[in-house]
Amino acid sequence: MIASDLFRGVIALLHVLLLTIPSPGLMYLLSALLMFASPFFNAGRSAILPTIAGQKDLHTANALTQTTAWLTLTIGTMLGGVSTAQFGYEWAFVANAASFFISAAAIWRIVSPSGHFRPERATAALTTAVRFQGVREFMESLRYMRSRPLIFGIALTTVGWASGGGAAQVLFTLFGEVVYQRGPAGVGLIWGFAGIGLVLGGLLGHRLGERLQFEGYKRTLTISFAVHGLSYILFALMPNIWLSLIFITLSRVSMGLNNVLNRTMLLQHVPDFLRGRVFTTVEMMMHATMMISLGAASWASAIYPIRTIGVIAGALSATTAIYWAWANATGRLTEPPRDDTATDLDLAEPVTSS
């Protein structure tokens, strides 16, 4: 996590070069490198959370972690839009880079109650095997996810959301600057209200997560995914930016709720020694889909109306509700045991010592 932050801090600072070298190729390279390091940090943060918080406070810790991240995103995007309009892009790039270095310093100060963050494994043979597997570790996480339909279903919902959500990375800019002609301040407003929605959704997810039984959790996800997709569509159709802000906020409330509930499920049910790999796999699936969605939206924006692209992106995200409802109705989303251990890993082929 520290290495990821330091790497991202340097790459974020290098964005200043774009002010003197306005090259699309350089912009794509720096953006790709910045995104490349993010899944390592996000997966690591999720993997160590149960070790720090313990099972009793895990849901609260997860909701707090997600909500504070979204809150700073909200504040940062609002300030970024306003400050960029007033002071220029260079200060925004410097502030972005500084945030990663501050994060690295904060991570350095984290202490595990056990004195380390190494996962406990069931057998010495498994420990030896995992140590030398490399690519096989990734395949092992896929086998585990496929053997637990709920875990695999949650992973697929991130793909469903990202099929339309990735387009938001370019659509928010296009709506702020082109559709509503508000410049950087308009972009900052849209991202800022989206962040407010995520914070509110995280708070709602925390309250509901403490009360919902497993069946209630599944029904809540179906409803919230549908609300998210419909709100995204309405965001794209509104005649002015203020009405659009209402619906993008509602859309992100639904996503914040889903994110907190789903991550709590993963944290509670994925065994310690697989947790990092499972979260990395889920992050990879999500980011790969987002990149495809973003690229398709960027290409389409040169040919089709921006509002049309927004409606299609919202409809794609809404299909997640259909998939989840179907999987639940057909009995595929059963709750795995919470006391999963490494000895359950007889998924496709035995792990042998190297």
N, C-alpha and C positions, 0 to 999 in steps of 0.2 A: 504493500500500500504506500509506503514511503517512497519507494522507487518510482511508482506510478505517478505520485504527486510531483516529485522532482522533475521527472521527464515531461509531464504536462506543463509545469511551470516554465521550463525552458522553451518548449514549443509555443506556448501562448505568447511568450515575450517575443519570439521570432516573427510573430504576426506584424510587428512594427515594420518589418521589411516591406510589407505590401504597400506602405505609404510611399516608398521610393521606387519599388519594383512592382508596379501594378500588373502582375502576371497571373492570369487565371490558373495556369499550371502550378505555380507556387502556392496559391491559395488552396487548391485542391489537395496538394501534398501536405501542407501544414494542418489542414482540417482533418485529413485522414489519419495523420499521426496522433492528433489530439484525441480522436475517437478510438484509435487503436488501444490506447493505454487505459481508457475509462473502464472497460469491463473488468480488468484486473483489480482495480480499486473497489468497484461496487461489489464484486463477488467476495473479495477478502473481507470487506466490512460486514457483509451478511454472514459469512462463515464464522467469524469470531464473536458475533453478538451473543449467542447462547452461553459462551464461556464467560463473558463479562457479566451478563444480566442474570443468568440462571433461569430455569423453567418458570418459576413463579412470576417473575417480572418480565418475561420475554415479550409478550404482546405489547405491554406498555413501552418497553424499550424500543421495539420495532416501530411503533407508531411515532414515538418521540424522534427517533432517528430520521424517519422519512419526512415528518412534518417540519423539523428544523432545516433539513436540506431544501425543502420546497420554499420555506419562508425566506431563506437567504437568496434563493433563486428569484423570488418575487421582488425583494428589495433590490437585488443586483440588476435585474432587467429594467426596472423602473428608473433607477439611478443611471444605468447605462444609456438608456434612450435619451434622458434629459441632458446628461453630461456630455454625450457625444454631440448633441445639437449645439451645446454651448461652448465646449472646449476642444472638440475634435476627437478622432478615433484613437490617436496615440495614447491618451490617458486611459481610455477604456481597455486597451491591450495591456498596458502596464498594470492596471488594477486587477485584471483577470489573472495575469501571471502571479502577482503577489498573493492572490487567494490560495493558489496551489501550494506555495511555499509555506504559508501560514498553516494550511492543513497538514502538511508533512511534519511541521513542528508539533502540532497537536497530537498526531498519531504517535510520534516518538515518545510522548509522555504517558501513553496508555499502558497500564500494568495489568496482567492477568492474575486472578486470585490464585491460580495454580503455579504461577511463575513462568509459564510458557503458553503458546497457542498451538502446540502440536496436537493433532487429533489422536485419540486413543483407538487402537485397533485390536481386534479380537485375538489374533495370533501372531507370533513372530514370523511365521511363513508369509502371511499376508503383508506384514510390514516390509519384509525383504522384497517381495514381488512388486509391491506398489512403488517402492523406491526406484526400481529400474524400468518401469513400464513405458514412460513417455506417452506416445500416442495411445497406447493401450488403456491408459487412465481415462482418456476421453471416451473411448468405446465402452469402458466399464460404466461410466456415468450414464451413457445412453441406454445400456442394458438395464440399469437400475430404474431409470425413468420409465422405460417401456413396461417394466414389470409392475409398476405402481401407476395404474390408470389416472388417479387423481393428480399425481405429480406431472405426468405427461400431459394431462389436460390443461393444467395451469401453464405449462410451458407453451402449449399451442395457443392459449389465449393471448400470450404476449406477442406471438406472431400475428394473430388476427388483429390485435390493436395496432401493431406497428405497420400493418399493410396500409392503413390510412394515416396513422400517427406520424410516420416518417415524412409524409408530405407537408405536415404542419411546419417543419423546419424551414421550408421555403415559402409556404403559403402565408405564414404570419408576416413575413417581410413584404410579400406582394400585396397583401390586404392593407397593411399599414402605409406603405409608400405609394402603391399604384391605385388600388381600388378606392381607398379613402383619402389618399393624397395628404397624409399627415407627416411624412418623412420619418426620421429616426424616432421622434417622439411617439408617433403612431405605432411603430413596431414595439417600442418599449411598453406602451399601454397594453397592447394585446398580450405580450409575453408576461407582463406584470399581473394582469387580471387572470391569466391562465395559472400563474403561480398561486394567486390568492385562492383559486378554486381547488388546487391541489392541497393547500394547507387546510382548508375547510373540510375537504374529503378525508384527509388524514385524521383530523379530529373526530369526524363522524365515524371513521373506521375503528378508531380506538374505542369509542363508546359502544358501538354495535358489536365489536369483536368480543367484548367481555360478556355479552348477553346472548349472542346467537348460538344456537346448537348447530350441529353439522348440516342438517337439512336446511335450516334457515340461512346459513352461509351460502349454500349453493343457489337458493332462490334469490337471495340478495344480489349475487353476481349476475344472474340472468337479467334482472331488472336494471341494474346499474350499467351494464354493457349496452343495453338497448337505449337508455337515457343518454349515454355518452354519444352513441352514433347519431341519434336524432338531433341532439343539441349541436353537434358538429355541423350537420347539414343546415340547420337554422342559422348558425353562425355565418355560413357562407352566403346565405340568402338575404340577410338583413340589409336595409337600405342605408343605414348609417353606422358609424363605428360604435356608438354608445349601445345600440341594441345588440350589435355583434358581441360586445364585451360581456353582456349578460349571458349569452348562450355559450360562449367559450368558457366562461367561469363555471356554468352548470356542467358543461362537458368534463371539465377537469375535476370538479367535485366528485363525479362518478369515477373517474380514473384514480383519484387519490384514495377513495374508499376501496376500490378493487385492489389497488397495489398493497395497501396495508393488510387487508384480509388474506390475500394470496401469499404474501411473504411470511406472514405469521404461520400459515399452514405449512409452508416449506420448512421454516425454521423448527417447527414442532415435530415434523415427521421424517425429515431426511437425517440419517445418521451422521454423526460428527465427522467421520473420516471421509464421507462422500460429499459433505455439504458444500465445500468450496468448489468442487468440480461440477456439481449440479447447478449451482448458481452461475458459474462461468459459462456452462453450456446454455443455460436459459438466456443469459446476457448476450451470448454470441448469436443465438437464434433471433433475438429481438433486434440487435443492431444490424445484422445482415439484412433482415427484412426492411428495417427503416432506411437503409442505404438504397435498396432497390426502389422503395416507395418515393424517397426523396429524389432520386435520379429520374424516375418516371414523371414525377410532378414537374421537375425543372424542365424536362424536354417538352412536356405537354403545354407548359405555360407559354411557349413560343407559338403554339398553334391554336389552342382552345381557350375560351374565356376562363378567367381565373375562378370565377364563382362556380362554373361547371366542374372544375377540378376539385374544388372544395366539397361539393356535393358528392362526387364520386368517392373521395377520400372518407367522408363521413359514412357513406353506405358500406364501404369495405370494412370499416371498424365495427359497424353495427352487425355484420355477419357473425362476429364473435358471440353475440347473444344467442343467435340461432344455433351455432355449434354447441355452446355450453348447455342450452336447454335440451337439445337432442341427446347429448351425452348423459345428462342427468335423467331424462325420461326413460332411456333405454338401460338404466342401471349400471352404467360404466363408471360412474364417479363414486366409488366406494371409499370409505375412509381407511387408510392403512393404519396399522398399529403404531402407537407413539413410541413404543419401546423397541423400534427397529434396531438391530445391531449388525455388526459386520458379518456375523455368522449366517445372516439371511442371504448373503450374496451368492446364491447358486442360480444365477440368472440365465446364463447361456453356456458358459464353459468354466471349469474350475480355474482358480488363480493358483498358479504353481510358482515355486521359488525359482528365481533366475540363477 
